[in-house]
Amino acid sequence: MKLASLLTTDQVVLDMRSEEHLPAVEELLDHLIGIGSIPAEMRNGLLDALKKREEMVSTGIGYGVAIPHTFSEEIDKVVTVFGRSARGIDFESLDQGPVHFVVLFVVPKRDYHLHLQTLAAIAKMFTNVEIRQQLAAASSREEILDILAGKASGNAA
């Protein structure tokens, strides 16, 4: 599953405001609700599930990347949002570094295998320093989508 295929320009947040991991998760979830990707009545349940996941172990995987995620029986397709923070977010990452890129996704509970495929694809893409540099320098949502689709660097994500 390619990350670029899960996103539209509406699902890209260029300048996240949050500076800590739980507010960042809440900010991105609220963005998905604001654009109509997730119904507002699902907010509390998803937020609780995402927070519980973060309490188990940080989803900050290193390289300035975090991948908060959870499951839901109430959706029928993967819902994703990409957020970027120039300042960096304290995600209590495995490498203790600030997070500049957050990919939050919610997977239908029946499609557990998609969760593993999506995590693997995102993690693999973000190990590429060139992609991270391009994403940091991108000036528009469209440019970010092009980078994630491999149009800017030749690397599909």
C-alpha positions in Angstrom: 0.0 0.0 0.0 1.6 3.3 -1.1 1.2 6.3 1.2 0.6 8.6 -1.7 -2.5 6.6 -2.8 -4.0 7.2 0.7 -3.8 11.0 0.6 -5.4 14.0 -1.1 -4.2 17.6 -0.7 -6.9 18.0 2.0 -5.2 15.3 4.0 -1.9 17.2 4.2 -1.2 19.7 7.0 1.8 21.8 6.1 2.4 23.5 9.4 1.4 21.6 12.5 1.0 23.8 15.6 1.4 21.1 18.3 4.8 20.7 20.1 4.0 17.4 22.0 2.9 14.0 20.8 -0.6 13.7 22.3 -1.7 17.2 21.2 -0.2 16.4 17.8 -2.3 13.3 17.5 -5.4 15.3 18.5 -4.6 18.0 16.0 -4.4 15.6 13.1 -7.5 13.7 14.2 -9.4 17.0 14.4 -8.1 17.8 10.9 -9.6 14.6 9.5 -12.9 15.4 11.2 -12.8 19.0 9.9 -12.4 17.8 6.3 -15.1 15.2 6.7 -12.9 12.1 6.4 -14.0 10.9 9.9 -17.4 11.6 11.5 -17.3 13.8 14.5 -19.0 11.2 16.7 -16.0 8.9 16.3 -13.6 11.4 17.7 -13.5 10.4 21.4 -13.2 6.6 20.7 -10.5 7.1 18.1 -8.6 9.6 20.3 -8.7 7.2 23.2 -7.5 4.3 21.1 -4.7 6.5 19.6 -3.6 7.7 23.1 -3.6 4.1 24.4 -1.3 3.1 21.5 1.0 6.0 22.3 1.1 5.0 26.0 2.2 1.4 25.1 5.2 2.6 23.1 5.8 5.8 21.2 5.0 5.7 17.5 8.0 8.0 16.9 10.1 5.6 14.9 13.1 7.8 14.5 14.4 9.8 11.5 12.1 12.6 12.6 9.0 10.5 11.8 6.0 9.3 13.8 3.3 7.0 12.7 0.3 7.0 15.1 -2.3 4.5 14.1 -5.3 2.6 15.4 -8.2 0.4 14.2 -11.9 1.0 13.9 -14.9 -1.2 13.2 -16.8 1.9 12.0 -14.8 2.7 8.8 -14.6 0.7 5.6 -11.3 2.1 4.2 -8.0 3.3 5.5 -8.1 7.0 6.5 -4.8 8.9 6.6 -3.4 12.4 7.2 0.2 13.7 6.8 1.4 16.5 9.0 4.6 18.4 8.9 6.2 20.5 11.7 9.1 22.8 11.0 9.8 23.3 14.8 9.6 19.6 15.6 7.3 17.7 18.0 8.4 15.9 21.1 7.0 12.5 20.3 9.2 10.6 22.9 10.7 9.0 19.8 12.9 5.9 20.0 15.9 8.0 18.9 14.8 10.9 21.2 14.9 13.3 18.3 12.1 15.8 17.3 9.5 14.6 14.9 9.0 16.7 11.8 6.7 14.3 9.8 3.6 12.6 11.3 1.5 10.1 9.4 -1.6 9.2 11.3 -3.8 6.5 10.0 -6.9 4.5 11.0 -7.4 1.1 9.5 -10.7 -0.9 9.3 -10.4 -3.6 12.0 -11.2 -6.3 9.5 -8.2 -5.3 7.4 -5.4 -5.8 10.0 -3.0 -6.8 7.2 -3.3 -3.3 5.7 -1.9 -1.9 9.0 1.3 -3.9 8.7 1.7 -3.2 5.0 1.1 0.6 5.5 3.5 0.7 8.4 6.2 -1.1 6.5 5.8 1.2 3.4 5.9 4.4 5.5 8.9 3.3 7.5 10.8 2.2 4.4 10.1 5.5 2.6 11.2 7.7 5.5 14.6 6.0 5.9 15.5 7.8 2.7 17.2 11.1 3.8 16.6 12.7 0.3 12.8 12.2 0.7 12.8 13.7 4.1 14.8 16.7 2.9 12.4 17.2 -0.1 9.4 17.0 2.2 10.9 19.6 4.6 11.6 21.9 1.7 8.2 21.5 -0.1 6.1 24.7 -0.3 2.7 23.2 -1.1 0.5 20.3 -0.4 0.6 19.3 -4.1 4.4 19.2 -3.9 4.3 17.0 -0.9 2.0 14.6 -2.7 4.3 14.5 -5.7 7.2 13.7 -3.4 5.3 10.9 -1.7 4.2 9.6 -5.1 7.9 9.5 -6.2 7.4 12.2 -8.9 10.0 14.5 -7.4 12.7 12.0 -6.6 12.0 8.8 -8.5 11.2 7.0 -5.3 7.6 5.9 -4.9 6.2 5.9 -1.4 
